[in-house]
Amino acid sequence: MPLSPVSAPPPTAAPLRWPAAWRTPGFRGRLLGVLVLLLGLVAGLPGFFAFIQARPGVVLPDPLLALLPAYDVSGPTFAVIYLSIGAAVVYLLPRPALLLRALWAYWLLHLCRCLLLWLLPLEPPAGLILLRDPLVDALIYAAPAPITKDLFFSGHTATVALLALAVGPGRLRRWLVPGTVAVGLLVLVQHAHYTYDVLAAPLFAAFCFWLAGRIVSGSRKAAY
């Protein structure tokens, strides 16, 4: 039996809170569904990344990247990323409809990224310096060798871009948009991605956020 849409209230209504949201069958089903999908994603990613790392790929010409000297900026990169995630989570947790859309968008983002990584085997750019993230390296990229071929598109840049969309208009978005730009520039300085990976990331984030809106509320806008 299909799930009922998660209906958005009128613009003048207060945001839907957890007790009311949980009483909505469409909300419960979609929330539980995306949590199961995210758990499956976490379970499957280590093997997938080991597979793409073992494949030969191609090196792309990148005139802009060739002009940038490579530096290890792992610290600033992950400081921006984790501060962005923390601020967005604090904002989204009391807003279940926004959180639901963000979770679906995040799963879709990884689904798109895995598909493109499978279709477009690439070698890392010249001068690559490994991004060091102990948490993700231990939980997601668990493999005998470092993962350097997860290139198109930049997951770090796309994640912060997605958060900027998920929180909606306001002060937090005005911080997250520059955060997206900063992360994109930093991974280029690190030579961890091609320019194409970074430029494509916000586009895929926007597409997945739009598609998530369709999933959580049919044709209605879910960001309330």
C-alpha angles and dihedrals in degrees: 000000000000119000117253116245119267095241120215117228122236114285091254095053123100116258114273111261130208101267092051093041093051091053088060110091092206091055095047093049094048094046094050090043095054092045090055090048092050091051089051089050093052090049094050102041100078093058092043094052091047087054096051092044091056094052123091114242142179130265113232124215110245114178094183094051090048089062094054120085111225120246133170104249097158092127098056091039095057093038089061093042097049094042088052092049092047094049093046094048092051089051097044101043096076090044105068098181092053091044092051092053091046092052093050091046091051092052091047090048091056091044091054091045094051091049092051093044088054093047097042112046108192137176117229119264121269113272095027115177113196117248107231115215110155094191098052093036090056100042106031111016096044101156138130091253132035115271110242103150099070089106119132106088122014107245093191093055093042093051094056090043089052091051090052089056095042097056093054128219116334146077096313092054089052087061097041096053092059086042089058091051091047094052091048092052093044095053088051091052087050088050085228092131141024118250088249091059092055097044092050095049099079090046092056090044090055092047093049092046090052092047091048089055089057091050097050099043111012108233094343126098111257100189101103 
